[in-house]
Amino acid sequence: MRDGNVVVIGGGYAGVRLAKRLDREARVTLVDRKEVFFHRIASLRAGVRPDWTGTPFIPYDRLLRDGRVALGKAIRIDTTGRQVLLATGERLPYDVLVIATGADYPEPARFSGSTTEEAAKSFAEHQHKVATAAHVLVVGGGPSGVELSAEIRLARPDARVTLAHSGPELLHATGSARAGRRAHAWLESHDVDVRLDTFMAPGNDFGTYRDARGTVIAADLSFWTTGTTPNTLWLRLAGHGDWLNGTGHVKVDPTLRVEGRPDVFAVGDVNDVGELKVTPAALAQAEVAAHNIRAYLRSSGRHGKEPRSYRAVHRTPLIVPFGPADGVTVLPVPGGETAVLGTRTTTMAKAKTLMTPFMRRQLGYTAA
């Protein structure tokens, strides 16, 4: 017996984990604009290497055994009638609604269009630009900027690559100066021009960029890895701007419910939980939300459970590959310290496969 209708809007890491957890306990509908799951962790390499073009795309068809995946865009939420309206005209009734629409990432870590063919074409265009550029500029020295700079360098050993970062050290968000130094040393040893304390903006001429000191850099190609934007404009357009905070994130209480809405949850990059927006945190939120949804649906029955509060993950392992065979791993240890691990651990944990076998298994496929 299933306890109610659960509609999950957004088929990213948090949405997929949540839908899978509730599949046999509720009538689950997962809504997404894309026809396949987009494994964003593999997207930076896919934007550089042709042999990785298809790797980020994993079909949804084996994810749910009893529920279903609805392809479409949510355009309206009727909180009185408890229905979600899709752009296709379909109306989805819900007892519980979950917002898991994630965040918009800069190119090339983005699924362009709604079909695999459209996204693959976008990756192919990036690959061509990287393959033909004499000078590539990457702006942003966080995990994505470091990883992308390394991928570009390994794919184009003959090109000039510059990484410009506004802060005084790379990987500052990891809380480990040692990790930043390791990344800096690797990049410089591979002839990447690393420029710290450098704020960049487009220059006056096409293909030029200017830093805060007025220095002009000319580059054939640039990638900006300076942050993400929560995918919540649709909520504002649908009349639910009061659900959002000043940065556009969905406001949630400790149980991951939208404030004032006991039957609406928000998980992953889209909400305002104060933590690093990384995949392990999104998966952890999905687990807590699944428990609380079960508790809500069964609250009148003898199997009712108390809701749990989500504890923000302020110290999570962070793995930054430098291509498929090197990188740095920052691992929190008791006492508030961090351990910095190198090539062997990073390669086995992420760098070689970019966690693709793990995500394929999550969606019901074999690792290969």
LUMGULO-681842 format. One record per residue (C-alpha): residue in one letter; x, y, z; chain. Coordinates in nm, 3 decimals, padded with zeros to 5 digits. Each point is the difference from the previous one (the first is absolute). Example, Ala and Ser with C-alpha at 12.3 -4.5 7.8 and 13.67 -1.06 7.14 Angstrom:
BEGIN
r xx yy zz c
A 01.230 -00.450 00.780 A $
S 00.137 00.344 -00.066 A $
//
This chain:
BEGIN
r xx yy zz c
M 00.000 00.000 00.000 A $
R 00.134 00.343 -00.099 A $
D -00.063 00.294 00.225 A $
G -00.050 00.290 -00.241 A $
N 00.105 00.192 -00.307 A $
V 00.352 00.144 00.014 A $
V 00.102 00.232 -00.282 A $
V 00.373 00.078 -00.023 A $
I 00.085 00.293 -00.228 A $
G 00.361 -00.036 -00.114 A $
G 00.192 -00.312 -00.094 A $
G 00.347 00.091 00.125 A $
Y 00.200 -00.169 00.274 A $
A -00.239 00.083 00.286 A $
G -00.317 -00.059 -00.202 A $
V 00.113 -00.338 -00.131 A $
R 00.106 -00.124 00.344 A $
L -00.327 00.114 00.159 A $
A -00.222 -00.147 -00.272 A $
K 00.182 -00.332 00.019 A $
R -00.030 -00.014 00.380 A $
L -00.379 00.054 -00.012 A $
D -00.074 -00.206 -00.312 A $
R -00.149 -00.300 00.179 A $
E -00.171 00.196 00.276 A $
A -00.186 00.271 -00.191 A $
R -00.129 00.076 -00.348 A $
V 00.305 00.191 -00.125 A $
T 00.016 00.222 -00.307 A $
L 00.338 00.153 -00.085 A $
V -00.025 00.306 -00.226 A $
D 00.293 00.124 -00.205 A $
R 00.053 00.208 -00.312 A $
K 00.282 -00.230 -00.113 A $
E -00.061 -00.341 -00.151 A $
V 00.299 -00.150 00.185 A $
F 00.179 00.045 00.330 A $
F 00.290 00.242 -00.037 A $
H 00.306 -00.114 00.196 A $
R 00.142 00.348 00.044 A $
I 00.316 -00.127 00.173 A $
A 00.116 -00.140 -00.336 A $
S -00.092 00.311 -00.198 A $
L 00.328 00.193 00.024 A $
R 00.192 -00.287 -00.157 A $
A -00.278 -00.050 -00.256 A $
G 00.035 00.361 -00.103 A $
V 00.367 -00.058 -00.086 A $
R 00.036 -00.363 -00.110 A $
P -00.205 -00.148 -00.289 A $
D 00.022 -00.354 00.142 A $
W -00.197 00.120 00.305 A $
T -00.280 00.170 -00.194 A $
G -00.267 -00.257 00.086 A $
T 00.119 -00.083 00.353 A $
P -00.212 00.254 00.194 A $
F -00.328 -00.128 -00.148 A $
I -00.171 -00.286 00.187 A $
P -00.361 -00.093 -00.091 A $
Y -00.273 00.023 00.264 A $
D -00.181 -00.309 -00.127 A $
R 00.136 -00.238 00.267 A $
L -00.014 00.238 00.297 A $
L -00.354 -00.069 00.122 A $
R -00.166 -00.342 00.011 A $
D -00.347 00.120 00.101 A $
G 00.005 00.376 -00.051 A $
R 00.051 00.190 -00.324 A $
V 00.204 00.278 -00.154 A $
A -00.194 00.282 -00.166 A $
L 00.188 00.199 -00.263 A $
G -00.099 00.364 00.018 A $
K 00.033 00.338 00.165 A $
A -00.193 00.090 00.315 A $
I -00.164 00.341 -00.049 A $
R -00.252 00.026 00.283 A $
I -00.063 -00.138 00.347 A $
D -00.358 00.005 00.125 A $
T 00.048 -00.026 00.375 A $
T -00.376 00.007 00.065 A $
G -00.087 -00.279 -00.241 A $
R 00.340 -00.163 00.060 A $
Q 00.090 -00.038 -00.364 A $
V 00.303 00.072 -00.217 A $
L -00.067 00.125 -00.351 A $
L 00.251 -00.090 -00.272 A $
A 00.059 00.194 -00.321 A $
T -00.136 -00.304 -00.184 A $
G -00.338 00.062 00.164 A $
E 00.024 -00.302 00.230 A $
R -00.113 00.050 00.359 A $
L 00.168 -00.202 00.272 A $
P -00.184 -00.034 00.333 A $
Y 00.218 -00.014 00.309 A $
D -00.022 -00.074 00.368 A $
V 00.365 00.100 00.033 A $
L 00.195 00.223 -00.238 A $
V 00.379 00.010 -00.015 A $
I 00.193 00.280 -00.170 A $
A 00.337 -00.131 -00.116 A $
T 00.073 00.217 -00.303 A $
G 00.364 00.057 00.097 A $
A 00.213 00.283 -00.129 A $
D 00.116 00.132 -00.335 A $
Y 00.372 -00.051 -00.060 A $
P 00.223 00.187 -00.246 A $
E 00.117 -00.162 -00.323 A $
P 00.109 -00.268 -00.061 A $
A -00.161 -00.152 00.313 A $
R -00.347 00.052 -00.142 A $
F -00.260 -00.210 -00.178 A $
S -00.097 00.212 -00.301 A $
G -00.348 -00.061 -00.141 A $
S -00.222 -00.288 00.108 A $
T 00.128 -00.293 -00.207 A $
T 00.319 -00.202 00.009 A $
E 00.075 00.102 -00.358 A $
E -00.020 00.371 00.083 A $
A 00.223 -00.037 00.305 A $
A 00.252 -00.216 -00.187 A $
K 00.017 00.260 -00.276 A $
S 00.079 00.265 00.259 A $
F 00.281 -00.214 00.142 A $
A 00.138 -00.058 -00.350 A $
E 00.007 00.375 -00.059 A $
H 00.196 00.054 00.321 A $
Q 00.242 -00.278 -00.094 A $
H 00.061 00.161 -00.340 A $
K 00.062 00.341 00.156 A $
V 00.244 -00.146 00.252 A $
A 00.177 -00.199 -00.274 A $
T 00.054 00.309 -00.218 A $
A 00.066 00.275 00.257 A $
A 00.350 00.138 00.039 A $
H -00.079 00.149 00.341 A $
V -00.272 -00.113 00.243 A $
L -00.093 00.210 00.303 A $
V -00.172 -00.159 00.300 A $
V -00.143 00.243 00.256 A $
G -00.055 -00.134 00.352 A $
G 00.238 -00.198 00.221 A $
G -00.247 -00.219 00.182 A $
P -00.033 -00.377 -00.057 A $
S -00.164 00.039 -00.344 A $
G 00.254 00.253 -00.125 A $
V 00.296 -00.209 00.112 A $
E -00.147 -00.320 -00.145 A $
L -00.088 00.162 -00.333 A $
S 00.342 00.164 -00.033 A $
A 00.165 -00.339 00.052 A $
E -00.225 -00.171 -00.254 A $
I 00.072 00.268 -00.259 A $
R 00.374 -00.017 00.061 A $
L 00.008 -00.380 -00.039 A $
A -00.211 00.015 -00.316 A $
R 00.201 00.291 -00.147 A $
P 00.362 -00.018 00.116 A $
D 00.093 00.240 -00.282 A $
A -00.245 00.276 00.092 A $
R 00.041 00.287 00.243 A $
V -00.227 -00.040 00.303 A $
T -00.059 00.270 00.262 A $
L -00.192 -00.042 00.325 A $
A -00.103 00.331 00.158 A $
H -00.134 -00.005 00.356 A $
S -00.129 00.292 00.204 A $
G 00.123 -00.140 00.332 A $
P 00.346 -00.033 00.154 A $
E 00.008 -00.381 -00.028 A $
L -00.162 -00.277 -00.203 A $
L -00.270 -00.227 00.145 A $
H -00.068 00.242 00.284 A $
A -00.346 -00.150 00.067 A $
T 00.159 -00.331 00.101 A $
G 00.142 00.166 00.310 A $
S 00.339 -00.152 -00.075 A $
A 00.286 00.223 -00.108 A $
R 00.204 -00.313 -00.063 A $
A -00.251 -00.124 -00.259 A $
G 00.017 00.336 -00.174 A $
R 00.378 -00.010 -00.005 A $
R -00.004 -00.351 -00.145 A $
A -00.238 00.106 -00.277 A $
H 00.210 00.309 -00.070 A $
A 00.320 -00.205 -00.019 A $
W -00.154 -00.255 -00.238 A $
L -00.136 00.266 -00.233 A $
E 00.325 00.197 -00.011 A $
S 00.202 -00.318 -00.056 A $
H -00.219 -00.059 -00.304 A $
D 00.056 00.352 -00.133 A $
V -00.337 00.145 00.098 A $
D 00.034 00.372 00.071 A $
V -00.168 00.041 00.342 A $
R -00.090 00.358 00.091 A $
L -00.126 00.058 00.355 A $
D -00.174 00.312 00.137 A $
T -00.117 00.063 -00.355 A $
F -00.355 00.122 -00.063 A $
M -00.090 -00.043 -00.365 A $
A -00.256 00.173 -00.222 A $
P -00.053 00.009 -00.378 A $
G 00.226 00.255 -00.171 A $
N -00.096 00.264 -00.252 A $
D 00.090 -00.215 -00.298 A $
F -00.134 -00.343 -00.094 A $
G 00.217 -00.275 00.145 A $
T 00.165 00.223 00.258 A $
Y -00.037 00.000 00.378 A $
R 00.109 00.258 00.255 A $
D 00.098 -00.047 00.363 A $
A -00.054 00.249 00.285 A $
R 00.343 00.151 -00.062 A $
G -00.085 00.073 -00.362 A $
T 00.217 -00.277 -00.142 A $
V -00.145 -00.134 -00.323 A $
I 00.007 -00.372 -00.080 A $
A -00.081 -00.118 -00.352 A $
A -00.147 -00.352 -00.026 A $
D -00.174 -00.196 -00.273 A $
L -00.228 -00.175 00.248 A $
S -00.115 00.059 00.356 A $
F -00.188 -00.200 00.262 A $
W -00.144 00.162 00.314 A $
T -00.025 -00.232 00.299 A $
T -00.090 00.265 00.254 A $
G -00.325 -00.131 00.145 A $
T -00.345 -00.140 -00.058 A $
T -00.357 00.132 -00.003 A $
P -00.288 -00.195 00.157 A $
N -00.261 -00.112 -00.254 A $
T -00.291 00.179 00.161 A $
L -00.105 00.263 -00.253 A $
W -00.289 -00.228 -00.094 A $
L -00.126 00.016 00.359 A $
R 00.006 00.378 -00.007 A $
L -00.184 00.003 -00.332 A $
A -00.253 -00.245 00.144 A $
G -00.082 00.242 00.281 A $
H 00.207 -00.158 00.278 A $
G 00.268 00.263 00.040 A $
D -00.079 00.010 00.371 A $
W 00.152 -00.348 00.027 A $
L 00.341 00.143 -00.097 A $
N 00.268 00.192 00.186 A $
G 00.206 00.288 -00.134 A $
T 00.235 -00.226 -00.199 A $
G -00.286 -00.191 -00.161 A $
H 00.034 -00.313 00.213 A $
V -00.308 -00.170 00.143 A $
K -00.040 00.067 00.371 A $
V -00.028 -00.323 00.198 A $
D -00.040 -00.091 00.366 A $
P 00.224 -00.255 00.179 A $
T -00.209 -00.290 -00.138 A $
L 00.056 00.127 -00.358 A $
R -00.361 00.112 -00.038 A $
V -00.067 00.325 -00.180 A $
E -00.073 00.251 00.275 A $
G -00.371 -00.005 00.082 A $
R -00.074 -00.294 -00.232 A $
P -00.018 -00.337 00.179 A $
D -00.060 -00.185 -00.329 A $
V 00.277 00.165 -00.207 A $
F 00.371 -00.084 00.034 A $
A 00.310 00.140 -00.173 A $
V 00.327 -00.192 -00.025 A $
G 00.345 00.043 -00.149 A $
D 00.156 00.306 -00.162 A $
V -00.336 00.176 -00.023 A $
N -00.054 00.059 00.372 A $
D 00.155 00.244 00.248 A $
V 00.174 -00.251 00.228 A $
G 00.333 00.159 00.089 A $
E 00.256 -00.253 -00.120 A $
L 00.219 -00.074 -00.300 A $
K -00.226 -00.088 -00.290 A $
V 00.166 -00.329 -00.089 A $
T -00.139 -00.339 -00.099 A $
P 00.051 -00.176 00.337 A $
A -00.203 00.274 00.171 A $
A -00.279 -00.030 -00.257 A $
L -00.017 -00.377 00.053 A $
A -00.003 00.043 00.379 A $
Q -00.286 00.250 -00.025 A $
A -00.195 -00.243 -00.217 A $
E 00.030 -00.271 00.266 A $
V -00.133 00.227 00.277 A $
A -00.280 00.133 -00.219 A $
A -00.104 -00.356 -00.095 A $
H -00.030 -00.089 00.369 A $
N -00.205 00.312 00.072 A $
I -00.229 -00.058 -00.297 A $
R -00.069 -00.353 00.125 A $
A -00.075 00.142 00.344 A $
Y -00.237 00.258 -00.148 A $
L -00.188 -00.248 -00.218 A $
R -00.036 -00.252 00.281 A $
S -00.066 00.245 00.282 A $
S -00.356 -00.123 00.053 A $
G 00.094 -00.367 -00.001 A $
R 00.166 -00.235 00.242 A $
H 00.329 00.017 -00.193 A $
G 00.047 00.372 00.054 A $
K 00.353 00.124 00.069 A $
E 00.140 00.321 00.144 A $
P 00.151 00.237 -00.257 A $
R 00.374 00.056 00.002 A $
S 00.187 00.326 -00.019 A $
Y 00.269 00.030 -00.263 A $
R 00.346 00.085 00.128 A $
A 00.189 00.210 -00.250 A $
V 00.320 -00.162 -00.125 A $
H 00.260 00.266 00.070 A $
R 00.295 -00.236 -00.025 A $
T -00.038 -00.240 -00.289 A $
P 00.268 -00.184 -00.199 A $
L 00.082 00.188 -00.317 A $
I 00.181 -00.157 -00.294 A $
V 00.154 00.213 -00.274 A $
P 00.144 -00.195 -00.295 A $
F 00.290 00.127 -00.208 A $
G -00.100 -00.211 -00.298 A $
P -00.056 -00.378 00.022 A $
A 00.317 -00.092 00.188 A $
D 00.067 00.266 00.262 A $
G -00.167 00.244 00.235 A $
V -00.051 00.092 00.362 A $
T -00.246 -00.124 00.263 A $
V -00.089 00.203 00.308 A $
L -00.124 -00.227 00.277 A $
P -00.138 00.138 00.330 A $
V 00.136 -00.174 00.308 A $
P -00.101 00.025 00.369 A $
G 00.108 00.313 00.181 A $
G -00.085 00.239 -00.280 A $
E 00.309 -00.079 -00.206 A $
T 00.018 -00.119 -00.358 A $
A 00.212 -00.265 -00.165 A $
V 00.123 00.066 -00.353 A $
L 00.041 -00.312 -00.209 A $
G 00.161 -00.020 -00.340 A $
T 00.020 -00.195 -00.321 A $
R -00.087 -00.357 00.096 A $
T -00.307 00.077 00.210 A $
T -00.132 00.267 -00.237 A $
T 00.042 -00.218 -00.307 A $
M -00.181 -00.296 00.155 A $
A -00.279 00.207 00.156 A $
K -00.085 00.229 -00.289 A $
A 00.260 00.115 -00.250 A $
K 00.009 -00.307 -00.224 A $
T -00.373 -00.060 -00.044 A $
L -00.152 00.321 00.142 A $
M -00.241 -00.218 00.200 A $
T -00.176 -00.113 -00.316 A $
P -00.031 -00.370 00.102 A $
F -00.158 00.106 00.330 A $
M -00.262 00.217 -00.169 A $
R -00.075 -00.260 -00.265 A $
R -00.076 -00.250 00.276 A $
Q -00.222 00.258 00.171 A $
L -00.209 00.015 -00.316 A $
G -00.023 -00.376 -00.041 A $
Y 00.277 -00.053 -00.254 A $
T 00.323 -00.195 00.014 A $
A 00.314 00.187 00.095 A $
A 00.153 -00.017 -00.348 A $
//
